[in-house]
Amino acid sequence: MYMQFLGNKEAVKNDGEKHVVDQPFTVPDTLREDFMNMAKVLDLVLFDVASLRYSYRELAAAVLFACYEPHSLVEEVTGYSYADLLKVVEWVEPVVKVCERLRSLGDPLLIVEGVRADDLHNIQTHPEQDFEEIMADIEREREVAERARQKLPFARRRGPLRARCTNPDQITIFT
């Protein structure tokens, strides 16, 4: 649902006046690919029993914070502040990093006869890498992140240095 809200964000007209663009006319660039990637992240996150410490809503919001900037937009869409979810974001970020490494160029959609083109993103695909290897990679990323956090004071932790998914400010408006 958060991804739908990102697609309905405010746009600035050429005269500088803000207005809300109707959803049928707004298509964020590669939103479908980002949705598929974040769904994979959430699938992997939910395989970890530690995910039960958080609500599904918190996990989904944390994945958005780990993937998108500006955080102010994610805060507006999710209703959570980045500071409120910092621990959850730090917990999901290693999964985001591993999924980015596994992401094939353009994350092509699987074409299935009889499935409408606008529904292809709902087909789950799985990486060719062994599940246990993926989980081990995630654990290694978590260890690296934890060592880095120990070196950095809590007050200076602000989130990812760069967005790992498409910036939602890059939208295409059809007229």
Secondary structure, DSSP 8 states (H G I E B T S, - for coil): -HHHHHHT-EEE-TTS-EEE--GGGEEETTHHHHHHHHHHHHHHHHHSGGGGGS-HHHHHHHHHHHH-S-HHHHHHHHS--TGGGHHHHHHHHHHHHHHHHH--TT------TTS-GGGGGGS----SS-HHHHHHHHHHHHHHHHHHHHHS-GGG--S-SS-SS--TT-EEE--
